[in-house]
Amino acid sequence: MYGPYAQPRSFKEHPVLEIFFEVLLILVCVGVLAFAGLTVKKLYQGQR
């Protein structure tokens, strides 16, 4: 295979970028979970 899609670029050339995106992904997951937790808490608060 030849062309621009023959060799997918790996993160081995940029380990700092890989770490950055992993941390970003973890932060997004934590934020979504925290938001979901607060939403459920508020939802059940309103039912009392």
C-alpha positions in Angstrom: 0.0 0.0 0.0 1.3 3.4 -0.9 -0.1 6.8 -0.3 -0.8 9.1 2.7 -2.7 6.3 4.6 -0.1 3.6 4.2 1.6 4.1 7.5 -0.5 5.3 10.4 1.5 7.7 12.5 2.2 6.3 15.9 2.6 8.2 19.1 6.1 6.9 19.6 7.5 10.0 18.0 5.5 12.2 20.4 5.2 10.5 23.8 4.4 13.8 25.5 1.3 14.2 23.2 0.2 10.7 24.1 0.5 11.5 27.9 -1.4 14.8 27.3 -4.3 13.2 25.5 -4.5 10.3 28.1 -4.7 12.9 30.9 -7.2 14.9 29.0 -9.4 11.8 28.4 -9.3 10.9 32.1 -10.2 14.5 33.1 -13.2 14.4 30.7 -14.3 11.1 32.1 -14.1 12.4 35.7 -15.9 15.6 34.7 -18.8 13.6 33.0 -19.1 11.3 36.0 -19.1 14.3 38.5 -21.8 16.0 36.4 -23.9 12.9 36.2 -23.6 12.4 40.0 -24.6 16.0 40.7 -27.6 15.7 38.3 -28.8 12.5 40.0 -28.4 14.1 43.4 -30.4 17.2 42.3 -33.0 14.9 40.7 -33.6 12.9 43.9 -33.5 16.1 46.0 -36.5 17.4 44.1 -38.5 14.3 44.8 -38.5 14.7 48.6 
